[in-house]
Amino acid sequence: QKKRGLSLLNALSEGRDPASIGEMTRFLALTKGKRFHERMLYAWMNSILSGGRTTSINVATPALLKAYTMAGDLVGGMAQYTRSGGQDATILRQLYGESVGFTKFFVDSMKIGFKAGRAGTQNFSPRSGAAFIEGGNRSAKPFNAESFGLEPGSPKAAMADAFDALVSAPMRILGGSDSFMKDFMGRSQAFGELYAEGMKRELSTADLAKFMDDGMDRLFHEGQILSDDQLKIRGLKNAKDAGITDSFAVEREAQKFVRDQRNLPEHKFHQGVADRVKENVETTTFTNDLKEGSFSSRVEAFVQQNPGMKWAVPFFKTPVNLLSTAADNTALYTVPKMLGMMANAKFRGLEDASGKAIGFSLKALEGSRTRILRQLGSSDPNVKFKALGRMSMSVAFTGWGITLAQSGMLTGNGPSDPELRGAMEQAGWLPYAVRTTDADGKAVFVQYGRLDPLSTVLGSIADFGEALMHSEDENQGQVETMTAAFSSVIANQLTQKSYLQGLSNMVAMLDDPQKAGAKQLTSMFSAIIPNFVAQAAGASDPELRELDGFVD
């Protein structure tokens, strides 16, 4: 096995092709075991993540979600200001400070992103490490010279290291962009909260500037958000800078530094800002941990414990967070659940901690597992008004989207009748797209399917609008029609997601191995070819070729 592996590596390092496909096949047949499986899975997952579109979408999607969220916060801030008779402008001040932060921290955050991409690690949350890939050894370099036991400095070692760098490039690029977005959004939000707090304290211009500078210095250290772990890292660095060499003494100094920092008067406020920033940033980049004990967390644990499942579900936490965020921002899901919880509290006569009846009020939402509903029931007025603004945006956006869907400007999954669907496709119609017109007035459809979670929000609205449109006019207000429309929305959204296709294909293969097995294997092996290669080839040769077999 090792001899064949070195033979292939020799051929590649000398610029020659392997002797034959048979040689590679025999090598693959011999190379069994955990290490080989990890290498193949690592290469496959990197291949899935490669391509310019994937990288751009990884940045664009959190940015669009952030813009949508800030628009909702603006609505909530205006409501807060009006409700208080012009006395409380906390949210509006936060948004102003955050907007200033966008221009102030862009360059520094870009540097953090580049550094993280080169190193293969991200430090926003010190415990997260190089969290670029779900599961597995995040710091491993499975194709470098060391992993093959090659002598450093030799041509073979250089070739192996270069190949490892090429294979891992997609994860490093996406990890760097993820670090950039987290640092950029986190610093900007923290800057906004510090500005609003300083204005609330009525600080002078000089004192406000010092308050904000000191706060940002404590909240962020080399790209890391404030936490006990971050403070300990700073304490260790200070001890070493002071010339302390004894390991026990260094540890004592670090622990003392953490205690001293936690006893500072502003620590509680700064830690609260850090916690809110971390939650919002991880939610916006879809990297927040799944709720412990939930069904999704148990499924994630099962996948991690059974690496073979990665071929069917290469990524799990991120898709779950995408769907959860989409649900939070879709009135079709949140409004019925909100009304149901409030009605249930009224019907059952539930009481709050003080023994006061909750009744039909937002207080009934305090324990909800849905993030936006839980925020609506919060006792913090800033959190509650922001959630009210986002819910208002969601309701307005849903009504607008249904109108667009019924006019044909926004498409969903489309009709199930094959003849009608075929005729529409011949005319240029596409599912899950926005209809525009070109210079000649011809309809052009631009698909939005990859911009999750916003695509799920738009797709849900479009599916719901189309389902209502295709029902009988006299039945559009009936409960049965509404329920059927809502069911079709859920089914369409779950089956159309590309990140759920692996699981869907695996189930199909188990159900009918002869028919679906070859299709699944073809999909898996073709995915090993990086996406950027396929995208470049598609751009230069857009013609669809006929496939006659597995090798093709």
C-alpha positions in Angstrom: 0.0 0.0 0.0 2.8 2.4 1.0 4.8 1.4 -2.1 1.9 2.1 -4.5 1.2 5.4 -2.7 4.8 6.6 -3.2 4.7 5.4 -6.8 1.7 7.6 -7.5 3.3 10.5 -5.6 6.5 10.1 -7.6 4.6 10.2 -10.8 2.8 13.4 -9.8 5.9 15.1 -8.5 7.7 14.4 -11.8 4.9 15.7 -13.8 3.9 12.3 -15.2 0.5 10.7 -15.3 0.1 7.5 -13.2 0.8 4.3 -15.2 -2.9 3.6 -15.6 -6.3 4.0 -14.2 -5.9 0.4 -13.0 -3.0 1.4 -10.9 -5.0 4.1 -9.1 -7.9 1.7 -8.7 -5.7 -0.9 -7.1 -4.3 1.7 -4.8 -7.7 2.8 -3.7 -8.7 -0.8 -3.1 -5.7 -1.4 -0.9 -5.9 2.0 1.0 -8.5 1.0 3.5 -8.9 2.2 7.1 -9.7 5.3 9.1 -6.9 7.5 7.8 -7.8 7.0 4.2 -11.5 7.6 4.9 -10.7 10.8 6.7 -8.6 12.0 3.7 -11.2 11.2 1.2 -14.0 12.8 3.3 -11.8 15.9 3.9 -11.1 16.3 0.1 -14.8 15.8 -0.7 -16.0 18.3 1.8 -13.4 20.8 0.5 -14.6 20.2 -3.0 -18.2 20.9 -2.0 -17.1 24.3 -0.5 -14.9 25.3 -3.5 -15.9 27.8 -6.1 -16.2 31.5 -6.4 -20.0 31.5 -6.0 -19.8 29.6 -2.7 -17.3 32.0 -1.3 -19.2 35.1 -2.4 -22.5 33.7 -1.0 -20.8 32.9 2.3 -20.2 36.6 2.7 -23.3 38.0 1.0 -25.8 35.9 2.9 -24.8 37.2 6.4 -24.5 40.7 5.0 -28.1 40.6 3.6 -29.5 39.1 6.8 -27.7 41.8 8.8 -29.2 44.5 6.6 -32.7 42.9 6.9 -32.3 42.7 10.7 -31.1 46.3 11.0 -34.1 47.4 9.0 -36.4 45.7 11.6 -34.4 47.2 14.4 -35.0 50.6 12.9 -38.7 50.0 12.9 -38.5 48.9 16.5 -36.3 51.9 17.4 -38.8 54.3 16.0 -41.6 52.6 17.9 -39.5 52.8 21.1 -38.9 56.5 20.5 -42.5 57.3 19.8 -43.9 55.2 22.7 -41.6 57.0 25.1 -42.6 60.5 23.8 -39.1 61.1 22.4 -37.4 60.2 25.7 -35.8 56.8 24.8 -33.7 56.7 21.7 -31.5 53.8 22.8 -32.0 51.5 19.8 -31.7 54.4 17.3 -28.4 55.4 18.9 -27.2 51.9 18.8 -28.0 51.7 15.1 -26.2 55.0 14.5 -23.1 53.9 16.3 -23.1 50.5 14.5 -23.3 52.3 11.1 -20.3 54.4 12.1 -18.5 51.1 13.1 -19.0 49.7 9.7 -16.7 52.3 8.2 -14.3 52.3 11.2 -13.5 48.6 11.4 -13.7 47.3 7.9 -10.0 47.4 7.2 -9.0 45.9 10.6 -11.6 43.1 10.2 -10.2 42.3 6.7 -6.8 41.9 8.2 -8.2 39.5 10.9 -9.9 37.5 8.1 -6.8 37.2 6.0 -4.7 36.2 9.1 -7.3 33.5 10.0 -7.5 32.2 6.5 -3.7 31.8 6.3 -3.4 30.2 9.7 -6.5 27.9 9.3 -7.9 29.1 12.6 -10.5 31.6 13.8 -10.3 33.3 17.2 -13.6 35.3 17.7 -14.5 32.9 20.4 -11.3 31.4 22.0 -12.9 28.0 22.6 -14.0 27.6 19.0 -10.5 27.0 17.6 -10.4 26.5 13.9 -14.1 25.9 13.5 -14.2 26.0 9.8 -15.6 22.5 9.3 -18.2 20.6 11.4 -16.6 17.7 13.2 -13.3 15.9 12.6 -9.8 17.1 13.5 -10.0 20.8 12.6 -6.3 21.3 12.8 -5.3 18.2 10.8 -3.4 18.4 7.5 -4.2 15.0 6.1 -2.2 15.4 2.8 1.0 17.1 4.0 4.4 15.6 4.0 4.3 14.8 7.7 1.2 12.7 7.4 2.9 10.5 4.8 6.1 10.3 6.7 8.2 12.0 4.0 11.5 13.6 4.6 11.2 17.4 5.0 12.7 19.5 2.2 12.5 16.7 -0.4 10.7 17.1 -3.8 8.1 14.6 -2.7 7.5 16.5 0.6 7.1 19.8 -1.3 4.6 18.1 -3.6 2.6 16.7 -0.7 2.6 20.0 1.1 1.5 21.8 -2.0 -1.3 19.3 -2.6 -2.5 19.7 1.0 -2.6 23.5 0.6 -4.6 23.1 -2.6 -7.1 20.6 -1.1 -7.6 22.7 2.1 -7.8 26.0 0.3 -11.7 26.2 0.2 -12.0 25.7 3.9 -9.3 28.2 4.6 -10.9 30.8 2.3 -14.4 30.2 3.8 -12.9 30.3 7.3 -11.2 33.5 6.6 -14.4 35.1 5.3 -16.3 33.8 8.3 -13.7 35.3 10.6 -14.0 38.6 8.7 -17.8 38.8 9.0 -17.8 37.8 12.7 -15.1 40.4 13.6 -16.7 43.1 11.4 -20.2 42.7 12.6 -19.2 42.1 16.2 -17.0 45.2 16.5 -19.6 47.3 14.8 -22.4 46.1 17.2 -20.2 46.6 20.2 -19.3 50.1 19.1 -23.0 50.9 18.7 -23.9 49.6 22.2 -21.1 51.5 23.8 -22.1 54.7 22.0 -25.7 54.3 23.2 -24.7 53.7 26.8 -22.3 56.6 26.8 -25.1 58.9 25.5 -27.4 57.5 28.1 -24.9 58.4 30.8 -24.7 62.0 29.3 -20.9 61.8 29.0 -19.0 64.7 27.6 -17.4 64.4 24.2 -13.9 63.6 25.6 -15.3 61.2 28.3 -17.5 59.5 25.7 -14.5 58.9 23.4 -12.5 57.4 26.3 -15.4 55.3 27.5 -15.8 53.8 24.0 -12.0 53.3 23.4 -11.6 51.6 26.8 -14.6 49.4 26.2 -13.5 48.3 22.7 -10.0 47.5 24.1 -11.6 45.2 26.8 -14.2 43.7 24.5 -11.7 42.7 21.7 -8.2 41.4 22.0 -6.5 40.2 18.8 -9.9 39.4 17.3 -11.2 37.6 20.4 -14.5 38.6 22.1 -14.4 39.2 25.9 -14.7 36.0 28.0 -12.9 34.3 30.8 -10.8 32.5 28.2 -9.9 35.7 26.5 -8.9 37.3 29.8 -6.7 34.3 30.6 -5.0 34.5 27.2 -4.3 38.2 27.9 -3.1 37.3 31.5 -0.7 34.6 30.1 0.7 37.1 27.6 1.2 39.8 30.2 3.0 37.3 32.5 5.4 36.3 29.8 6.0 39.9 28.7 6.9 40.6 32.3 9.7 38.1 32.1 8.1 35.4 34.2 9.4 32.0 33.1 8.2 29.5 35.7 5.1 27.8 34.4 3.3 27.8 37.8 4.0 31.5 38.3 2.8 32.3 34.9 -0.5 30.4 35.6 -0.9 32.2 38.9 -0.4 35.6 37.3 -2.9 34.8 34.6 -5.5 33.7 37.1 -4.9 36.8 39.2 -5.3 39.0 36.0 -8.7 37.3 35.3 -9.9 37.9 38.9 -8.8 41.6 38.8 -10.5 42.2 35.5 -13.8 40.6 36.6 -13.8 42.9 39.7 -13.6 46.0 37.6 -16.8 48.3 37.9 -17.6 48.1 34.2 -17.0 44.3 33.8 -20.6 43.3 34.2 -21.7 45.8 31.5 -18.9 44.8 29.1 -19.6 41.1 29.6 -23.3 41.7 28.8 -22.3 43.5 25.6 -20.0 40.6 24.7 -22.6 38.0 25.3 -25.1 39.8 23.1 -22.6 40.4 20.4 -21.5 36.8 20.4 -25.1 35.5 20.2 -26.0 37.9 17.4 -22.9 37.3 15.4 -23.1 33.5 15.6 -26.8 33.6 14.7 -26.1 35.8 11.7 -23.3 33.5 10.5 -25.3 30.4 11.3 -22.5 29.0 13.6 -24.4 29.0 16.9 -24.5 25.7 18.8 -27.6 23.6 18.6 -29.7 23.6 21.8 -28.4 20.9 24.2 -30.9 18.0 24.5 -32.8 19.0 21.3 -33.6 16.5 18.6 -31.3 18.3 16.2 -28.4 18.2 18.7 -28.9 14.4 19.1 -28.8 13.9 15.4 -25.6 16.0 15.2 -24.0 13.9 17.9 -25.0 10.7 16.0 -23.4 12.0 12.8 -20.2 12.9 14.6 -20.0 9.5 16.2 -20.5 7.7 12.9 -18.2 9.3 10.3 -19.7 7.3 7.5 -22.8 9.4 7.8 -20.8 12.4 6.7 -21.1 11.1 3.1 -24.9 11.6 3.4 -24.9 14.6 5.7 -21.5 16.4 5.3 -22.8 19.5 7.1 -25.6 19.5 9.7 -25.4 22.3 12.2 -25.2 25.1 9.6 -28.3 23.9 7.6 -30.3 23.5 10.8 -29.4 27.1 11.8 -30.2 28.3 8.3 -33.7 26.8 8.5 -34.2 28.0 12.1 -33.2 31.6 11.1 -35.5 31.4 8.1 -38.4 30.3 10.3 -37.7 33.1 12.8 -38.0 35.7 10.0 -41.1 34.2 8.2 -44.4 35.4 9.5 -46.0 32.3 8.1 -44.3 30.3 10.9 -44.0 32.8 13.7 -47.4 34.6 13.8 -49.6 31.4 14.1 -47.2 30.1 16.8 -47.3 33.4 18.7 -51.1 33.6 18.6 -51.3 30.0 19.7 -49.0 30.5 22.7 -50.9 33.6 23.8 -54.3 32.0 23.5 -53.0 29.0 25.4 -51.8 31.2 28.3 -55.2 32.9 28.4 -57.2 29.7 28.3 -55.1 27.9 30.9 -54.9 30.9 33.2 -51.2 30.9 33.4 -49.4 33.2 35.8 -46.0 34.9 35.9 -43.4 34.5 38.7 -45.2 37.2 40.8 -48.5 35.4 40.6 -50.1 37.8 38.1 -52.2 36.4 35.3 -50.4 36.5 32.0 -53.6 36.6 29.9 -53.4 37.2 26.2 -50.1 39.1 26.2 -46.5 39.0 25.0 -45.5 37.8 28.5 -46.7 34.3 27.4 -43.9 34.1 24.9 -41.1 34.4 27.4 -40.2 30.7 27.5 -40.6 30.1 23.7 -37.9 28.0 22.0 -38.3 30.3 18.9 -35.8 33.1 19.2 -37.9 36.0 18.0 -40.9 35.0 20.1 -38.7 34.6 23.2 -37.4 38.1 22.5 -40.9 39.4 22.2 -41.6 38.2 25.7 -38.4 39.6 27.1 -38.5 42.0 30.1 -35.7 44.1 28.5 -37.4 46.9 26.5 -34.6 47.2 24.0 -34.8 43.5 23.1 -38.6 43.6 23.0 -38.8 46.6 20.7 -36.2 45.2 18.3 -38.2 42.0 18.1 -41.4 43.9 17.5 -39.7 45.8 14.7 -38.5 42.5 13.1 -41.9 40.9 13.5 -43.5 43.9 11.8 -41.0 43.7 9.0 -41.7 40.0 8.6 -45.5 40.5 8.4 -45.2 43.3 5.9 -42.6 41.4 3.9 -44.8 38.3 3.8 -47.9 40.3 2.6 -45.8 42.0 -0.1 -44.3 38.6 -1.2 -47.6 36.9 -1.5 -48.8 39.8 -3.7 -45.7 39.4 -5.9 -46.1 35.6 -6.1 -49.7 35.9 -7.2 -48.7 38.4 -9.9 -45.9 36.1 -11.2 -43.1 38.5 -10.2 -41.9 36.0 -7.5 -42.0 32.3 -8.3 -42.1 29.3 -6.0 -42.0 25.6 -6.8 -44.6 26.1 -9.5 -47.5 23.9 -10.7 -47.3 20.1 -10.4 -49.1 19.5 -13.7 -46.3 18.4 -16.0 -47.8 19.8 -19.2 -48.4 23.2 -17.7 -45.0 23.2 -16.1 -43.3 22.2 -19.3 -45.0 25.0 -21.2 -43.9 27.5 -18.6 -40.3 26.3 -18.7 -40.3 26.5 -22.5 -41.3 30.2 -22.1 -38.3 30.7 -19.8 -40.0 30.3 -16.5 -37.8 29.1 -13.6 -38.7 27.9 -10.1 -37.7 30.0 -7.1 -36.8 33.1 -9.1 -37.6 36.8 -9.4 -39.0 37.9 -12.8 -37.4 40.9 -14.4 -37.3 42.2 -18.0 -34.3 42.8 -20.3 -33.7 45.8 -22.6 -36.1 44.3 -25.1 -38.9 43.9 -22.6 -38.5 40.1 -22.5 -39.1 38.3 -19.2 -36.0 37.1 -17.5 -36.0 34.9 -14.4 -33.2 35.2 -11.8 -33.1 32.4 -9.3 -32.5 33.2 -5.6 -32.3 29.6 -4.2 -28.7 29.8 -2.8 -29.2 32.9 -0.7 -30.3 31.1 2.4 -31.9 31.8 4.8 -33.5 34.6 2.8 -34.2 32.2 0.0 -36.2 30.0 2.4 -38.2 33.1 3.5 -38.9 34.1 -0.1 -39.5 30.6 -1.2 -42.0 29.9 1.6 -43.9 33.1 0.8 -43.9 32.3 -2.9 -45.1 28.7 -2.4 -47.8 29.9 0.0 -49.0 32.5 -2.5 -49.0 30.1 -5.4 -50.9 27.5 -3.4 -53.6 30.0 -2.6 -53.6 31.2 -6.2 -54.2 27.7 -7.6 -57.0 26.9 -5.1 -60.6 27.5 -5.9 -61.6 31.2 -5.4 -64.5 30.3 -3.0 -62.2 28.2 -0.9 -59.2 30.5 -0.4 -60.4 31.6 3.1 -61.1 28.1 4.4 -59.0 26.5 7.0 -58.4 23.4 4.9 -57.0 25.4 2.0 -54.8 27.4 4.3 -53.5 24.2 5.9 -52.8 22.5 2.6 -51.0 25.6 1.4 -48.9 25.7 4.5 -48.1 22.0 4.2 -46.9 22.4 0.7 -44.7 25.2 1.8 -42.9 23.0 4.3 -42.6 20.1 1.9 -41.2 22.2 -0.9 -38.7 24.0 1.2 -37.3 20.9 2.8 -37.0 18.9 -0.5 -35.5 21.8 -2.6 -32.5 22.5 -0.3 -29.2 21.4 -1.9 -27.6 20.7 1.6 -30.3 18.1 2.2 -29.8 16.3 -1.1 -27.2 14.0 0.3 -29.5 12.6 3.0 -32.4 12.4 0.4 -30.2 10.5 -2.0 -29.0 8.1 0.7 -32.5 7.3 1.7 -33.4 6.7 -2.0 -30.4 4.4 -2.4 -31.4 2.3 0.6 -34.9 2.1 -0.8 -33.9 1.1 -4.3 -30.1 0.2 -4.4 -30.0 -0.8 -8.1 -31.7 2.3 -9.5 -30.4 4.9 -7.1 -27.0 3.4 -6.1 -25.2 4.4 -9.3 -26.7 7.9 -9.2 -25.5 8.4 -5.6 -22.0 7.0 -6.3 -21.7 9.2 -9.4 -22.7 12.2 -7.4 -20.2 11.5 -4.7 -17.2 10.9 -7.0 -18.0 13.7 -9.3 -18.1 16.0 -6.3 -14.4 15.2 -5.6 -13.7 17.4 -8.6 -13.6 20.9 -7.1 -16.5 23.1 -7.9 -14.3 25.9 -9.2 -13.2 23.5 -12.0 -16.7 22.7 -12.9 -17.8 26.4 -12.8 -14.8 27.4 -15.0 -15.5 24.6 -17.5 -19.2 25.5 -17.5 -18.4 29.1 -18.3 -16.1 28.2 -21.2 -18.3 25.3 -22.6 -21.9 25.8 -21.6 -23.2 22.9 -23.8 -24.8 20.0 -21.9 -23.1 16.7 -22.8 -24.7 13.3 -22.9 -23.5 10.9 -20.2 -23.4 7.3 -21.3 -22.0 5.7 -18.1 -20.3 6.0 -14.7 -16.9 6.9 -16.1 -18.4 9.8 -18.2 
